[in-house]
């Protein structure tokens, strides 16, 4: 792959992974994944779940939304964001 400067279209391929939060049982975590939507010229984010035992990652939220600051309930059965 040849080196090149970063271009404007690279923004549409870049994802930001932030706000990792470990569950109370230390067996799973969630993160916020943010990416730019080219058609809307807008950033949208989604919650992704990680099973720390299997390393499986599952997207939990979908759509044109902005989510942030996920927080587990004390018993680990619910997630607020």
N, C-alpha and C positions, 0 to 999 in steps of 0.2 A: 504494500500500500504506500502510495506516494504522499509525502507531507504536503499540506496545503493550509492556508489561513482558514480560520473559522468564518463561515458565511452565515447570512441571515437564515437560510433554510435549515442550518444545523440546529437552530432553536426548536424546530418542530420535531426533531429526533431525540432531543435531550429530555431525560426524566430526572426529577429531583426526588430523592428519598430522604424524608425527615421524620422527626417526632417518634422515634422508636420507643415503645412502651412495653415492658415485660409484664406478663400476667401475674397475679398473686401466687399461683402455683409454680411459677418459673418454668412452665412447660410450653408456653406459647407467647407470641408477641404480635404487635401490630405496628405498622408504619404508615405514613402518609406519602403517597406517590403523586407528584404533580407534573403535568405536562401541558404543553401549549396546543390548542386546537387551531389549526391553520384556517379553517373556514370561518370560525368566529373571531379569530385573532384575540383569543382569551385563554387564560390559564384555568384548568380544571384539576381537581384532585380527587383521589379515592383512597379508601382504607384498604390495606392489604394485610392479610393474616399470615403468620408464619408458625408452623408447627415445628418447634425446636427439636423434637425427637426425630422426625422424618425429613426435616428441611423443606417440606411442601409449602408452597406459597399460593394463596388463594385471594383473589380480589373480592372484597366483601361489599363495596358500594360501587355504583355505576351511575352514569348520567352527567349532565352538565351542572356540576356543583363544585363548591369549594369547601372541603372539610379540613378541620385542623384540631390539634390538641386532643387526641383520643385519650380516654381514661377508663380503666377497668373498674367495675364495681368491686367491693371488698371481697365478695365470694367468687369473683372471676366469671360469673355467668352472664354479665351484661357489659356493654361497652357504650360509653357516651362520647360524643364528638361534636 
